[in-house]
Amino acid sequence: MLRTIFKSLIYIAGICFVGSFILSAFPETRGVWEFAKHQFSVFYNLGVAQFGMIGTLIIIASLVFLLQGKR
């Protein structure tokens, strides 16, 4: 379990690093990034309004778990 959490944190750090490189190398993608952040915040706020904070976090964690999958 701890190994999975650590692996997930490494993946998140890698995504952040690659994302910052892409945003600096291709500034025209900044608009797409801002749109994606806005959409995520809208969906998150709708989830909090409907399911509460804990319910929304459980749903997000479940989606991450389902999308991560086993190899």
N, CA, C and O atoms as a Tinker XYZ file with bonds, in Angstrom:
   284  protein
     1  N      0.829000   -1.189000    0.000000    73     2
     2  CA     0.000000    0.000000    0.000000    64     1     3
     3  C      0.872000    1.250000    0.000000    63     2     4     5
     4  O      0.633000    2.185000   -0.765000    81     3
     5  N      1.883000    1.259000    0.863000    73     3     6
     6  CA     2.775000    2.414000    0.930000    64     5     7
     7  C      3.540000    2.571000   -0.382000    63     6     8     9
     8  O      3.796000    3.685000   -0.839000    81     7
     9  N      3.895000    1.446000   -0.969000    73     7    10
    10  CA     4.605000    1.486000   -2.248000    64     9    11
    11  C      3.720000    2.084000   -3.337000    63    10    12    13
    12  O      4.202000    2.847000   -4.175000    81    11
    13  N      2.438000    1.748000   -3.336000    73    11    14
    14  CA     1.501000    2.286000   -4.311000    64    13    15
    15  C      1.331000    3.785000   -4.135000    63    14    16    17
    16  O      1.294000    4.527000   -5.116000    81    15
    17  N      1.228000    4.232000   -2.892000    73    15    18
    18  CA     1.094000    5.665000   -2.626000    64    17    19
    19  C      2.344000    6.402000   -3.090000    63    18    20    21
    20  O      2.248000    7.456000   -3.718000    81    19
    21  N      3.512000    5.854000   -2.785000    73    19    22
    22  CA     4.765000    6.478000   -3.204000    64    21    23
    23  C      4.865000    6.529000   -4.727000    63    22    24    25
    24  O      5.295000    7.532000   -5.297000    81    23
    25  N      4.466000    5.444000   -5.375000    73    23    26
    26  CA     4.492000    5.384000   -6.831000    64    25    27
    27  C      3.553000    6.433000   -7.430000    63    26    28    29
    28  O      3.890000    7.079000   -8.422000    81    27
    29  N      2.380000    6.598000   -6.826000    73    27    30
    30  CA     1.430000    7.601000   -7.299000    64    29    31
    31  C      1.999000    9.003000   -7.153000    63    30    32    33
    32  O      1.831000    9.839000   -8.041000    81    31
    33  N      2.676000    9.265000   -6.034000    73    31    34
    34  CA     3.285000   10.581000   -5.840000    64    33    35
    35  C      4.387000   10.844000   -6.862000    63    34    36    37
    36  O      4.535000   11.967000   -7.345000    81    35
    37  N      5.151000    9.819000   -7.188000    73    35    38
    38  CA     6.189000    9.961000   -8.215000    64    37    39
    39  C      5.549000   10.257000   -9.574000    63    38    40    41
    40  O      6.045000   11.104000  -10.317000    81    39
    41  N      4.453000    9.569000   -9.906000    73    39    42
    42  CA     3.753000    9.828000  -11.164000    64    41    43
    43  C      3.233000   11.262000  -11.211000    63    42    44    45
    44  O      3.357000   11.937000  -12.233000    81    43
    45  N      2.653000   11.726000  -10.106000    73    43    46
    46  CA     2.140000   13.094000  -10.049000    64    45    47
    47  C      3.268000   14.095000  -10.245000    63    46    48    49
    48  O      3.110000   15.070000  -10.980000    81    47
    49  N      4.407000   13.863000   -9.593000    73    47    50
    50  CA     5.558000   14.757000   -9.762000    64    49    51
    51  C      6.040000   14.744000  -11.211000    63    50    52    53
    52  O      6.388000   15.791000  -11.757000    81    51
    53  N      6.063000   13.576000  -11.830000    73    51    54
    54  CA     6.462000   13.481000  -13.236000    64    53    55
    55  C      5.516000   14.227000  -14.154000    63    54    56    57
    56  O      5.949000   14.914000  -15.079000    81    55
    57  N      4.220000   14.091000  -13.900000    73    55    58
    58  CA     3.230000   14.800000  -14.701000    64    57    59
    59  C      3.394000   16.305000  -14.534000    63    58    60    61
    60  O      3.299000   17.052000  -15.507000    81    59
    61  N      3.639000   16.753000  -13.304000    73    59    62
    62  CA     3.850000   18.187000  -13.061000    64    61    63
    63  C      5.093000   18.692000  -13.790000    63    62    64    65
    64  O      5.075000   19.777000  -14.371000    81    63
    65  N      6.164000   17.913000  -13.759000    73    63    66
    66  CA     7.401000   18.310000  -14.435000    64    65    67
    67  C      7.199000   18.393000  -15.944000    63    66    68    69
    68  O      7.586000   19.379000  -16.572000    81    67
    69  N      6.596000   17.366000  -16.521000    73    67    70
    70  CA     6.352000   17.357000  -17.965000    64    69    71
    71  C      5.377000   18.471000  -18.341000    63    70    72    73
    72  O      5.549000   19.131000  -19.366000    81    71
    73  N      4.363000   18.677000  -17.519000    73    71    74
    74  CA     3.394000   19.739000  -17.791000    64    73    75
    75  C      4.022000   21.118000  -17.772000    63    74    76    77
    76  O      3.723000   21.947000  -18.631000    81    75
    77  N      4.895000   21.376000  -16.795000    73    75    78
    78  CA     5.550000   22.687000  -16.746000    64    77    79
    79  C      6.486000   22.869000  -17.941000    63    78    80    81
    80  O      6.610000   23.975000  -18.467000    81    79
    81  N      7.144000   21.790000  -18.373000    73    79    82
    82  CA     7.994000   21.871000  -19.564000    64    81    83
    83  C      7.159000   22.185000  -20.804000    63    82    84    85
    84  O      7.540000   23.028000  -21.616000    81    83
    85  N      6.032000   21.511000  -20.948000    73    83    86
    86  CA     5.172000   21.739000  -22.118000    64    85    87
    87  C      4.634000   23.162000  -22.114000    63    86    88    89
    88  O      4.597000   23.815000  -23.157000    81    87
    89  N      4.212000   23.654000  -20.934000    73    87    90
    90  CA     3.679000   25.012000  -20.869000    64    89    91
    91  C      4.743000   26.060000  -21.162000    63    90    92    93
    92  O      4.440000   27.107000  -21.733000    81    91
    93  N      5.987000   25.789000  -20.777000    73    91    94
    94  CA     7.043000   26.762000  -21.072000    64    93    95
    95  C      7.511000   26.658000  -22.524000    63    94    96    97
    96  O      7.861000   27.670000  -23.131000    81    95
    97  N      7.522000   25.454000  -23.083000    73    95    98
    98  CA     7.967000   25.278000  -24.466000    64    97    99
    99  C      6.901000   25.701000  -25.478000    63    98   100   101
   100  O      7.226000   26.197000  -26.557000    81    99
   101  N      5.643000   25.506000  -25.129000    73    99   102
   102  CA     4.542000   25.838000  -26.030000    64   101   103
   103  C      3.554000   26.748000  -25.297000    63   102   104   105
   104  O      2.579000   26.260000  -24.725000    81   103
   105  N      3.790000   28.056000  -25.305000    73   103   106
   106  CA     2.925000   28.969000  -24.543000    64   105   107
   107  C      1.477000   29.001000  -25.023000    63   106   108   109
   108  O      0.590000   29.403000  -24.270000    81   107
   109  N      1.226000   28.588000  -26.256000    73   107   110
   110  CA    -0.151000   28.613000  -26.752000    64   109   111
   111  C     -1.029000   27.565000  -26.069000    63   110   112   113
   112  O     -2.254000   27.632000  -26.166000    81   111
   113  N     -0.421000   26.598000  -25.382000    73   111   114
   114  CA    -1.208000   25.588000  -24.672000    64   113   115
   115  C     -1.721000   26.093000  -23.323000    63   114   116   117
   116  O     -2.496000   25.404000  -22.659000    81   115
   117  N     -1.299000   27.280000  -22.918000    73   115   118
   118  CA    -1.727000   27.822000  -21.632000    64   117   119
   119  C     -3.245000   28.015000  -21.579000    63   118   120   121
   120  O     -3.860000   27.809000  -20.533000    81   119
   121  N     -3.846000   28.408000  -22.698000    73   119   122
   122  CA    -5.300000   28.576000  -22.743000    64   121   123
   123  C     -6.033000   27.265000  -22.508000    63   122   124   125
   124  O     -7.039000   27.223000  -21.800000    81   123
   125  N     -5.525000   26.201000  -23.105000    73   123   126
   126  CA    -6.126000   24.874000  -22.909000    64   125   127
   127  C     -5.993000   24.458000  -21.447000    63   126   128   129
   128  O     -6.929000   23.906000  -20.869000    81   127
   129  N     -4.825000   24.724000  -20.847000    73   127   130
   130  CA    -4.592000   24.379000  -19.450000    64   129   131
   131  C     -5.545000   25.144000  -18.535000    63   130   132   133
   132  O     -6.112000   24.565000  -17.608000    81   131
   133  N     -5.725000   26.445000  -18.789000    73   131   134
   134  CA    -6.638000   27.247000  -17.970000    64   133   135
   135  C     -8.069000   26.733000  -18.101000    63   134   136   137
   136  O     -8.799000   26.682000  -17.112000    81   135
   137  N     -8.475000   26.354000  -19.307000    73   135   138
   138  CA    -9.810000   25.806000  -19.519000    64   137   139
   139  C     -9.984000   24.492000  -18.761000    63   138   140   141
   140  O    -11.021000   24.272000  -18.136000    81   139
   141  N     -8.980000   23.619000  -18.811000    73   139   142
   142  CA    -9.062000   22.335000  -18.107000    64   141   143
   143  C     -9.134000   22.548000  -16.600000    63   142   144   145
   144  O     -9.898000   21.865000  -15.917000    81   143
   145  N     -8.346000   23.490000  -16.071000    73   143   146
   146  CA    -8.403000   23.783000  -14.634000    64   145   147
   147  C     -9.778000   24.302000  -14.240000    63   146   148   149
   148  O    -10.313000   23.932000  -13.195000    81   147
   149  N    -10.347000   25.162000  -15.084000    73   147   150
   150  CA   -11.675000   25.705000  -14.787000    64   149   151
   151  C    -12.723000   24.591000  -14.776000    63   150   152   153
   152  O    -13.568000   24.543000  -13.882000    81   151
   153  N    -12.672000   23.696000  -15.766000    73   151   154
   154  CA   -13.638000   22.601000  -15.821000    64   153   155
   155  C    -13.505000   21.673000  -14.621000    63   154   156   157
   156  O    -14.511000   21.246000  -14.054000    81   155
   157  N    -12.275000   21.358000  -14.228000    73   155   158
   158  CA   -12.075000   20.501000  -13.061000    64   157   159
   159  C    -12.627000   21.168000  -11.806000    63   158   160   161
   160  O    -13.261000   20.508000  -10.983000    81   159
   161  N    -12.391000   22.474000  -11.651000    73   159   162
   162  CA   -12.892000   23.152000  -10.452000    64   161   163
   163  C    -14.417000   23.200000  -10.445000    63   162   164   165
   164  O    -15.031000   23.105000   -9.382000    81   163
   165  N    -15.037000   23.346000  -11.617000    73   163   166
   166  CA   -16.503000   23.331000  -11.685000    64   165   167
   167  C    -17.032000   21.958000  -11.285000    63   166   168   169
   168  O    -17.963000   21.864000  -10.486000    81   167
   169  N    -16.443000   20.887000  -11.835000    73   167   170
   170  CA   -16.884000   19.534000  -11.484000    64   169   171
   171  C    -16.638000   19.234000  -10.008000    63   170   172   173
   172  O    -17.462000   18.592000   -9.359000    81   171
   173  N    -15.511000   19.695000   -9.481000    73   171   174
   174  CA   -15.207000   19.484000   -8.063000    64   173   175
   175  C    -16.224000   20.210000   -7.186000    63   174   176   177
   176  O    -16.726000   19.636000   -6.219000    81   175
   177  N    -16.531000   21.457000   -7.510000    73   175   178
   178  CA   -17.498000   22.217000   -6.715000    64   177   179
   179  C    -18.892000   21.609000   -6.798000    63   178   180   181
   180  O    -19.621000   21.601000   -5.806000    81   179
   181  N    -19.270000   21.100000   -7.967000    73   179   182
   182  CA   -20.556000   20.410000   -8.082000    64   181   183
   183  C    -20.574000   19.146000   -7.232000    63   182   184   185
   184  O    -21.580000   18.838000   -6.594000    81   183
   185  N    -19.465000   18.415000   -7.223000    73   183   186
   186  CA   -19.369000   17.209000   -6.399000    64   185   187
   187  C    -19.463000   17.524000   -4.919000    63   186   188   189
   188  O    -20.124000   16.803000   -4.171000    81   187
   189  N    -18.806000   18.598000   -4.487000    73   187   190
   190  CA   -18.869000   18.990000   -3.076000    64   189   191
   191  C    -20.286000   19.403000   -2.711000    63   190   192   193
   192  O    -20.765000   19.077000   -1.625000    81   191
   193  N    -20.962000   20.116000   -3.603000    73   191   194
   194  CA   -22.330000   20.539000   -3.324000    64   193   195
   195  C    -23.278000   19.345000   -3.242000    63   194   196   197
   196  O    -24.218000   19.351000   -2.448000    81   195
   197  N    -23.035000   18.323000   -4.057000    73   195   198
   198  CA   -23.955000   17.190000   -4.093000    64   197   199
   199  C    -23.596000   16.100000   -3.089000    63   198   200   201
   200  O    -24.489000   15.551000   -2.443000    81   199
   201  N    -22.310000   15.771000   -2.940000    73   199   202
   202  CA   -21.906000   14.640000   -2.112000    64   201   203
   203  C    -21.170000   15.037000   -0.845000    63   202   204   205
   204  O    -20.942000   14.186000    0.015000    81   203
   205  N    -20.794000   16.290000   -0.701000    73   203   206
   206  CA   -19.999000   16.718000    0.445000    64   205   207
   207  C    -18.517000   16.537000    0.155000    63   206   208   209
   208  O    -18.126000   15.932000   -0.843000    81   207
   209  N    -17.707000   17.077000    1.053000    73   207   210
   210  CA   -16.256000   17.050000    0.846000    64   209   211
   211  C    -15.706000   15.626000    0.864000    63   210   212   213
   212  O    -14.954000   15.237000   -0.030000    81   211
   213  N    -16.079000   14.849000    1.877000    73   211   214
   214  CA   -15.549000   13.490000    2.009000    64   213   215
   215  C    -16.028000   12.612000    0.856000    63   214   216   217
   216  O    -15.249000   11.836000    0.303000    81   215
   217  N    -17.288000   12.730000    0.498000    73   215   218
   218  CA   -17.818000   11.942000   -0.615000    64   217   219
   219  C    -17.113000   12.244000   -1.923000    63   218   220   221
   220  O    -16.819000   11.338000   -2.703000    81   219
   221  N    -16.842000   13.520000   -2.163000    73   219   222
   222  CA   -16.142000   13.908000   -3.383000    64   221   223
   223  C    -14.721000   13.369000   -3.394000    63   222   224   225
   224  O    -14.252000   12.884000   -4.423000    81   223
   225  N    -14.033000   13.448000   -2.263000    73   223   226
   226  CA   -12.670000   12.921000   -2.192000    64   225   227
   227  C    -12.645000   11.408000   -2.383000    63   226   228   229
   228  O    -11.722000   10.875000   -2.999000    81   227
   229  N    -13.654000   10.718000   -1.857000    73   227   230
   230  CA   -13.740000    9.266000   -2.053000    64   229   231
   231  C    -13.974000    8.944000   -3.530000    63   230   232   233
   232  O    -13.386000    8.001000   -4.060000    81   231
   233  N    -14.821000    9.714000   -4.185000    73   231   234
   234  CA   -15.078000    9.498000   -5.613000    64   233   235
   235  C    -13.810000    9.730000   -6.428000    63   234   236   237
   236  O    -13.498000    8.945000   -7.324000    81   235
   237  N    -13.077000   10.804000   -6.125000    73   235   238
   238  CA   -11.834000   11.089000   -6.846000    64   237   239
   239  C    -10.815000    9.981000   -6.610000    63   238   240   241
   240  O    -10.158000    9.531000   -7.548000    81   239
   241  N    -10.682000    9.539000   -5.361000    73   239   242
   242  CA    -9.736000    8.460000   -5.054000    64   241   243
   243  C    -10.147000    7.175000   -5.763000    63   242   244   245
   244  O     -9.289000    6.435000   -6.244000    81   243
   245  N    -11.446000    6.900000   -5.833000    73   243   246
   246  CA   -11.926000    5.703000   -6.536000    64   245   247
   247  C    -11.621000    5.778000   -8.027000    63   246   248   249
   248  O    -11.214000    4.785000   -8.631000    81   247
   249  N    -11.817000    6.952000   -8.619000    73   247   250
   250  CA   -11.500000    7.110000  -10.036000    64   249   251
   251  C    -10.014000    6.919000  -10.304000    63   250   252   253
   252  O     -9.631000    6.279000  -11.284000    81   251
   253  N     -9.180000    7.473000   -9.437000    73   251   254
   254  CA    -7.733000    7.294000   -9.597000    64   253   255
   255  C     -7.380000    5.819000   -9.480000    63   254   256   257
   256  O     -6.578000    5.308000  -10.263000    81   255
   257  N     -7.971000    5.135000   -8.511000    73   255   258
   258  CA    -7.704000    3.708000   -8.321000    64   257   259
   259  C     -8.157000    2.898000   -9.531000    63   258   260   261
   260  O     -7.445000    2.001000   -9.982000    81   259
   261  N     -9.340000    3.210000  -10.055000    73   259   262
   262  CA    -9.853000    2.470000  -11.205000    64   261   263
   263  C     -9.042000    2.732000  -12.467000    63   262   264   265
   264  O     -8.801000    1.816000  -13.253000    81   263
   265  N     -8.621000    3.974000  -12.664000    73   263   266
   266  CA    -7.875000    4.315000  -13.869000    64   265   267
   267  C     -6.422000    3.874000  -13.805000    63   266   268   269
   268  O     -5.771000    3.719000  -14.838000    81   267
   269  N     -5.909000    3.669000  -12.588000    73   267   270
   270  CA    -4.522000    3.240000  -12.447000    64   269   271
   271  C     -4.367000    1.806000  -12.936000    63   270   272   273
   272  O     -3.437000    1.502000  -13.683000    81   271
   273  N     -5.255000    0.938000  -12.529000    73   271   274
   274  CA    -5.275000   -0.438000  -13.007000    64   273   275
   275  C     -4.087000   -1.275000  -12.581000    63   274   276   277
   276  O     -3.130000   -0.780000  -11.987000    81   275
   277  N     -4.175000   -2.547000  -12.899000    73   275   278
   278  CA    -3.091000   -3.497000  -12.621000    64   277   279
   279  C     -2.445000   -3.892000  -13.935000    63   278   280   281
   280  O     -3.086000   -3.889000  -14.986000    81   279
   281  N     -1.187000   -4.226000  -13.862000    73   279   282
   282  CA    -0.479000   -4.634000  -15.082000    64   281   283
   283  C     -0.237000   -6.102000  -15.068000    63   282   284
   284  O      0.347000   -6.641000  -16.009000    81   283
